[in-house]
Amino acid sequence: MRDAWRQFGADGGLLTAEAWASSWLGRAWLEAPLTEREPERRLCLEVTGRASTTPSPAGLATIAAMERVAPTDSRPMLAGTVGILAETQPLPAWHASAGHHPVRAWRAVVVWDSERVLFIAYDGPTPHTLMAQIIETGGTMVDRLGLLLPDAATAWSGMRDDEDIPMPLTDHDVPAALADLASALQMTDMTWPRHDDEDFVELRALAWARCRDHLPELPGHQPLPDTERTRLIDAFTAATRDTGPETADTIRSLAELFLDYGEGYITAGPLAWSPGHAALFLADWLPRKAVLDHDQRTHLSDTLKQWVNFCLTERGIEPRWITPVTEAVDIHLPDFLEAFDDRTAWGPAKQIAALLTSRGIDPDDQDAVNAAIRTLNAERLALQVAQNPPIHNS
């Protein structure tokens, strides 16, 4: 409360008060343990109790500022406390303000659809722009937030060099921009450990207050239609026939793996490969999720680069922006080889799958798999008995 009075007191600006309250709510959110479901509400309850116990202008300013940006379920309590304290304490000058209202929005998307920046301009007591940088590699996340000058969007666009990765700025529908921000914030909040970028933490509550009413329902996973999946695989294998008929089955099986990854982990669509997606695929997903035979491992690098080129060409990406993605395959292939060969990092299911494959068991033959697993269990039990023979009492 003392900090609130120093920062904006009775005559400070509304935006300053909102940003101040957002920073405290963000700190409570960041420092809460995983089991704490409503850390911001807990902070609101504690501050409300103290402000009510010893009424003061500083306490009223604190509660009034938190009311502006707190989660919806805490606002009635905060508003009620403001009403009670206002009977004996002066309200801050900015309390009667109608607030800030969005008037225009812009959106800039990187050529691979793996990153975008939203700019939402606000009028009101202090005109400004709310900026959000959203990344899609490894899942949707609001990487950074910022409160910028009113002309920040055009200034940002003007600072970009012609050699920069294409990220054209276009006008965007304001409600759509707010819905995009709300959806990205929701996904970011689901990530653990919590995102601890300082700017994000300080402005998270303010951003939520601006866009919460536009939050769309979480879309369910929409699998790629079988016809489209078949079309893509057939088109790719047809384009790689010059590699020889003896490798056709290997290339097709790898393409199936690439498409599985794209469907499950590339939010912009299974064809939207970026350097970051190539890195995650090789260094994390593939070593954990797949067991490659000798031929698949031999042809992995070349086939993945061909797949990336095929996908991005289908999306209409210029060849010069496909090159960084294929280069990422060469850069991160050693990461895959190291992780794939480290069997201590494999999960039990993958270890069993690898062992079955080494014994020539067809994973699609359920009877053979069941029989092999029974054999494995018997072998392991026999080994345990041999290493730890039972003790017989005489």
TORZA-402456 format. One line per field, with one value per residue (C-alpha): residue number from 0; z negated, y, x. Coordinates in Angstrom, 3 decimals. Layout:
<recs>
num = (NUM;...)
w = (Z;...)
v = (Y;...)
u = (X;...)
</recs>
This chain:
<recs>
num = (0;1;2;3;4;5;6;7;8;9;10;11;12;13;14;15;16;17;18;19;20;21;22;23;24;25;26;27;28;29;30;31;32;33;34;35;36;37;38;39;40;41;42;43;44;45;46;47;48;49;50;51;52;53;54;55;56;57;58;59;60;61;62;63;64;65;66;67;68;69;70;71;72;73;74;75;76;77;78;79;80;81;82;83;84;85;86;87;88;89;90;91;92;93;94;95;96;97;98;99;100;101;102;103;104;105;106;107;108;109;110;111;112;113;114;115;116;117;118;119;120;121;122;123;124;125;126;127;128;129;130;131;132;133;134;135;136;137;138;139;140;141;142;143;144;145;146;147;148;149;150;151;152;153;154;155;156;157;158;159;160;161;162;163;164;165;166;167;168;169;170;171;172;173;174;175;176;177;178;179;180;181;182;183;184;185;186;187;188;189;190;191;192;193;194;195;196;197;198;199;200;201;202;203;204;205;206;207;208;209;210;211;212;213;214;215;216;217;218;219;220;221;222;223;224;225;226;227;228;229;230;231;232;233;234;235;236;237;238;239;240;241;242;243;244;245;246;247;248;249;250;251;252;253;254;255;256;257;258;259;260;261;262;263;264;265;266;267;268;269;270;271;272;273;274;275;276;277;278;279;280;281;282;283;284;285;286;287;288;289;290;291;292;293;294;295;296;297;298;299;300;301;302;303;304;305;306;307;308;309;310;311;312;313;314;315;316;317;318;319;320;321;322;323;324;325;326;327;328;329;330;331;332;333;334;335;336;337;338;339;340;341;342;343;344;345;346;347;348;349;350;351;352;353;354;355;356;357;358;359;360;361;362;363;364;365;366;367;368;369;370;371;372;373;374;375;376;377;378;379;380;381;382;383;384;385;386;387;388;389;390;391;392;393)
w = (0.000;-0.750;2.636;4.332;2.756;3.857;7.412;8.255;5.059;5.483;8.520;10.631;13.980;14.562;16.773;14.115;11.504;13.745;14.566;10.886;9.798;12.672;11.525;8.005;9.287;11.687;8.878;6.885;9.945;10.689;7.140;6.346;6.175;8.727;6.208;5.703;7.976;7.352;6.261;7.475;5.535;2.417;2.800;3.304;0.150;-1.920;-0.659;-1.053;-4.657;-5.571;-3.793;-5.599;-9.018;-8.850;-6.280;-4.522;-1.182;-0.272;-0.988;1.077;4.001;3.816;3.895;6.651;8.822;8.289;9.152;12.644;13.580;11.152;12.355;12.798;9.695;7.432;8.745;6.836;3.559;4.529;5.759;2.519;0.493;2.605;1.861;-1.886;-2.097;0.065;-2.703;-4.811;-2.372;0.823;4.082;6.469;9.227;11.917;10.386;12.254;15.631;18.194;18.870;22.047;25.146;28.113;31.351;33.825;34.161;36.315;36.772;38.089;38.833;39.642;42.968;41.326;39.150;36.089;34.512;34.602;32.994;32.075;31.615;30.086;29.858;27.041;26.538;23.171;20.431;21.667;25.313;25.757;27.552;25.989;27.732;27.510;29.075;29.507;30.457;31.673;31.548;28.937;28.250;28.128;25.705;25.145;25.015;24.294;23.471;23.672;23.110;25.936;27.517;29.655;32.950;31.906;34.670;37.564;35.815;35.376;39.044;40.147;38.107;39.862;42.471;45.966;45.065;42.030;42.134;43.719;41.109;42.849;40.681;41.621;40.144;37.988;36.622;33.004;31.524;33.421;32.043;28.493;28.955;30.267;27.269;24.809;26.341;26.279;22.645;21.721;23.331;21.671;18.263;18.798;19.139;16.214;15.010;15.371;17.924;15.975;18.486;16.425;18.877;19.272;15.526;14.862;17.615;17.636;15.419;17.363;20.675;19.301;18.138;21.664;23.504;21.072;22.439;25.891;24.814;27.320;26.424;26.673;30.051;30.052;32.042;35.673;37.267;40.865;43.086;44.364;47.961;47.388;45.475;48.323;50.908;49.139;48.629;52.217;53.647;51.602;52.446;56.122;55.969;54.500;56.883;58.345;55.109;56.257;55.794;53.114;50.739;51.488;48.405;46.132;47.474;47.129;43.527;42.650;44.302;42.097;39.030;40.201;40.774;37.344;35.740;37.832;36.942;33.234;32.622;35.321;34.363;37.637;39.557;40.358;43.295;41.393;40.609;39.216;38.026;34.468;35.346;37.115;34.010;31.635;33.932;34.077;30.562;28.610;30.360;32.616;30.027;27.568;29.906;32.617;33.143;36.458;38.289;40.097;43.430;41.823;39.864;42.980;45.030;42.225;42.955;46.719;46.492;43.801;45.868;48.895;46.747;45.411;48.948;50.121;47.268;47.496;51.289;50.879;48.615;51.228;49.248;51.282;51.644;49.801;46.655;47.035;46.844;43.127;42.275;44.228;42.697;39.253;40.099;40.607;37.474;35.178;36.659;34.194;31.350;32.623;32.983;29.459;27.898;29.920;28.919;25.233;24.283;20.616;21.619;23.300;21.687;20.888;23.823;26.331;24.840;25.197;28.767;29.695;28.200;30.074;33.306;32.774;32.479;35.720;34.108;36.274;34.038;35.924;35.055;31.634;30.928;31.693;29.557;26.601;26.871;27.092;24.030;22.046;23.088;22.056;18.661;18.126;19.121;16.725;13.872;14.517;14.528;11.218;9.642;10.952;9.554;6.246;5.448;2.724;-0.741;-2.088;-5.839;-7.028)
v = (0.000;2.359;1.448;2.240;5.667;6.401;5.239;6.932;8.116;10.150;12.186;9.654;8.287;5.410;3.483;3.752;2.411;-0.497;-1.441;-1.246;-3.543;-5.909;-6.247;-7.295;-9.753;-11.124;-11.650;-13.580;-15.723;-16.474;-17.360;-19.587;-23.366;-25.640;-26.641;-23.015;-22.625;-18.954;-17.067;-13.704;-14.067;-14.949;-11.730;-9.718;-11.222;-10.420;-6.833;-6.241;-7.451;-5.171;-2.145;-2.668;-3.077;0.262;2.516;4.994;6.803;4.468;1.384;2.717;3.545;0.028;-1.711;0.579;-0.169;-3.931;-3.830;-2.632;-5.657;-8.482;-11.717;-11.500;-13.531;-11.101;-7.882;-7.869;-8.205;-5.421;-3.159;-3.670;-2.746;0.383;1.401;0.921;2.707;5.600;6.525;7.807;8.141;10.222;8.290;8.651;11.205;8.539;6.294;8.064;7.590;5.471;3.730;2.838;1.461;-0.392;1.563;-0.247;-3.402;-4.752;-8.190;-9.284;-12.966;-14.480;-16.256;-19.731;-18.900;-19.821;-16.343;-13.334;-9.926;-8.190;-4.434;-3.088;0.698;2.269;5.735;7.190;9.081;7.862;6.680;3.716;0.413;-3.043;-5.336;-9.138;-11.408;-14.935;-17.940;-21.310;-23.501;-26.180;-24.884;-21.514;-19.049;-15.306;-14.706;-10.963;-8.173;-4.440;-1.092;1.128;4.521;5.032;4.807;1.737;-0.535;1.687;2.467;-1.267;-1.938;0.915;-0.388;-3.766;-4.216;-5.596;-8.534;-9.459;-12.582;-11.476;-10.406;-7.938;-5.748;-5.708;-4.169;-6.630;-6.753;-5.535;-8.264;-10.926;-9.559;-9.589;-13.140;-14.248;-12.671;-14.246;-17.689;-17.391;-16.222;-19.201;-21.609;-19.827;-20.161;-23.935;-24.185;-25.352;-24.047;-20.699;-18.262;-15.921;-13.201;-10.003;-7.960;-10.791;-11.283;-7.569;-7.046;-10.427;-9.340;-6.096;-7.979;-10.482;-7.612;-6.154;-9.383;-11.779;-11.000;-12.123;-15.526;-18.158;-21.751;-24.029;-25.763;-29.522;-31.287;-31.574;-34.480;-34.174;-35.832;-39.212;-38.058;-35.072;-37.174;-39.705;-36.937;-35.384;-38.680;-39.797;-36.443;-36.461;-40.036;-39.347;-36.345;-38.481;-41.453;-40.628;-41.874;-45.448;-48.008;-49.870;-46.909;-46.122;-47.888;-46.252;-42.778;-43.284;-44.505;-41.456;-39.141;-40.670;-39.838;-36.267;-35.792;-37.230;-34.664;-31.836;-32.749;-32.937;-30.239;-27.543;-25.371;-23.439;-26.695;-29.822;-28.142;-25.024;-26.180;-23.604;-23.844;-24.162;-26.977;-28.864;-28.490;-29.755;-32.659;-33.912;-33.118;-34.051;-35.587;-38.165;-39.702;-40.041;-41.142;-43.341;-46.393;-46.174;-49.136;-48.944;-47.788;-45.128;-43.775;-43.753;-41.765;-39.545;-36.381;-36.243;-37.264;-34.694;-31.919;-33.059;-33.134;-29.626;-28.355;-30.113;-28.738;-25.144;-25.156;-26.303;-23.281;-20.938;-20.032;-18.560;-20.877;-18.435;-18.852;-22.645;-22.821;-21.837;-24.712;-27.320;-25.949;-26.488;-30.203;-30.419;-28.370;-30.491;-33.963;-34.601;-33.794;-36.539;-39.068;-38.386;-38.536;-41.579;-43.550;-42.683;-45.540;-44.546;-41.579;-43.785;-44.530;-48.163;-48.381;-47.337;-49.693;-52.597;-51.547;-51.417;-54.850;-56.346;-54.773;-56.233;-59.683;-59.270;-58.950;-57.207;-54.489;-54.861;-58.563;-58.345;-62.086;-62.063;-58.948;-60.488;-63.719;-61.814;-59.695;-62.849;-64.233;-61.003;-61.075;-64.696;-63.896;-60.952;-63.017;-65.788;-63.241;-61.773;-65.232;-66.043;-62.812;-63.106;-66.807;-67.555;-68.375;-71.744;-72.180;-75.577)
u = (0.000;2.880;4.354;1.039;0.904;4.469;3.850;0.562;-1.171;-4.341;-3.275;-1.342;-2.438;-4.838;-2.407;0.292;-2.125;-3.189;0.410;1.375;-1.460;-0.691;2.919;1.877;-0.699;1.891;4.359;1.752;0.985;4.635;5.673;2.679;3.269;1.640;-1.039;-2.142;-5.160;-6.027;-2.895;-4.212;-7.437;-5.448;-3.455;-6.652;-8.161;-5.086;-4.787;-8.524;-8.400;-5.521;-7.006;-10.312;-8.685;-6.902;-8.641;-6.350;-6.062;-3.180;-5.297;-8.198;-5.860;-4.406;-7.788;-9.104;-6.063;-6.331;-10.031;-9.090;-6.983;-7.808;-9.455;-13.223;-14.098;-12.192;-13.657;-16.978;-15.079;-12.676;-15.492;-17.394;-14.323;-13.801;-17.386;-16.951;-13.574;-14.822;-17.261;-14.354;-11.419;-10.976;-11.132;-8.151;-8.765;-8.445;-11.128;-13.955;-12.232;-14.051;-10.762;-8.908;-10.631;-9.123;-9.434;-7.171;-5.093;-2.293;-0.793;2.605;3.275;6.669;6.939;6.818;3.759;5.811;5.735;3.440;3.242;-0.016;-0.334;-3.556;-3.874;-5.918;-7.358;-8.372;-6.545;-3.131;-3.170;-0.846;-0.292;-0.395;2.079;2.184;4.780;3.402;5.516;4.242;7.364;6.757;3.249;1.507;3.091;2.976;6.704;6.645;4.218;4.791;3.089;4.331;3.695;0.573;2.520;4.537;3.209;4.293;7.594;8.270;7.531;9.793;12.724;12.774;15.474;14.852;17.089;15.019;12.874;9.560;7.024;4.683;2.464;-1.220;-4.347;-6.245;-9.781;-9.712;-11.990;-10.021;-6.737;-8.119;-9.431;-6.031;-4.307;-6.749;-6.335;-2.538;-2.581;-4.734;-2.263;0.675;-0.972;-1.145;2.633;4.764;7.117;5.408;6.770;9.029;9.941;9.867;7.800;5.306;4.880;4.382;1.784;0.031;-2.903;-3.354;-3.373;-5.897;-8.128;-8.080;-8.940;-10.675;-14.167;-13.007;-11.662;-12.861;-13.582;-10.575;-10.851;-10.758;-8.076;-9.103;-7.248;-6.148;-8.767;-7.645;-8.023;-5.726;-3.215;-3.096;-2.780;0.196;2.038;1.381;2.485;5.667;6.636;5.925;8.262;11.068;10.883;14.282;15.854;15.194;12.403;14.353;13.945;10.282;8.899;11.484;10.742;7.016;7.359;9.463;6.941;4.250;6.358;6.946;3.232;2.387;4.678;3.246;-0.324;0.335;2.911;2.799;-0.150;-0.219;-0.742;1.296;3.048;4.211;7.753;10.179;13.801;12.526;10.134;12.922;15.097;12.406;11.560;15.138;16.315;13.190;10.177;11.783;14.127;11.222;8.459;9.935;12.090;13.965;15.407;18.740;17.288;15.110;18.050;20.254;17.744;16.408;18.390;17.881;14.234;13.437;15.017;13.000;9.837;10.445;11.007;7.831;5.706;6.866;6.600;2.988;2.463;3.930;7.068;9.928;12.953;15.258;13.133;13.020;16.821;17.049;14.712;16.673;19.875;18.349;18.069;21.844;22.503;20.336;20.855;23.750;21.315;19.025;21.832;23.088;19.616;18.557;21.633;21.209;18.909;18.960;16.770;14.164;10.862;9.884;7.460;10.093;12.691;10.282;9.401;13.069;13.690;10.741;11.956;15.428;13.819;11.926;8.475;5.870;4.318;1.024;0.784;-0.879;-0.613;3.113;3.620;1.767;3.750;7.031;6.200;5.380;8.757;10.498;8.796;9.832;13.424;13.609;12.141;14.660;17.493;16.321;16.175;19.649;21.078;19.216;18.676;16.145;17.452;16.252;16.137;17.299)
</recs>
